[in-house]
Amino acid sequence: MKKLLIELLKKYYTQISDKWIDILIPIYKDKLTETQIQAFVYSSLNTFIDVIRKTDYKEADQFLISSYNLFSATNLNLLEISQIFSQGRFAVLNSIELIRSIDNGC
């Protein structure tokens, strides 16, 4: 399962990150710059891949610290932070659904 998740994230990295960024920019444009959003999304995906591949949570620790600093500096509340991660999950699930529809010829 680990190998499949890594392959999925790597193969659809651009599609997932672009979708996630496209969703976040209009929602958080008043609190985060486009560069901050892009950096957060890329960092998130890279951290997920590293943690899955290495089963080492040291990268995740640094990611959480960086995320906390970003979110604190921009005064995002817990609900907004949760929505940011939910949109990332949506971007991944959207890619999985696209794969299924292609594989099933739909």
Secondary structure, DSSP 8 states (H G I E B T S, - for coil): -HHHHHHHHHHTHHHHHHHHHHHHHHHHTTTS-HHHHHHHHHHHHHHHHHHHHH---HHHHHHHHHHHHHHHHTT--HHHHHHHHHHHHHHHHHHHHHHHHHHTT-
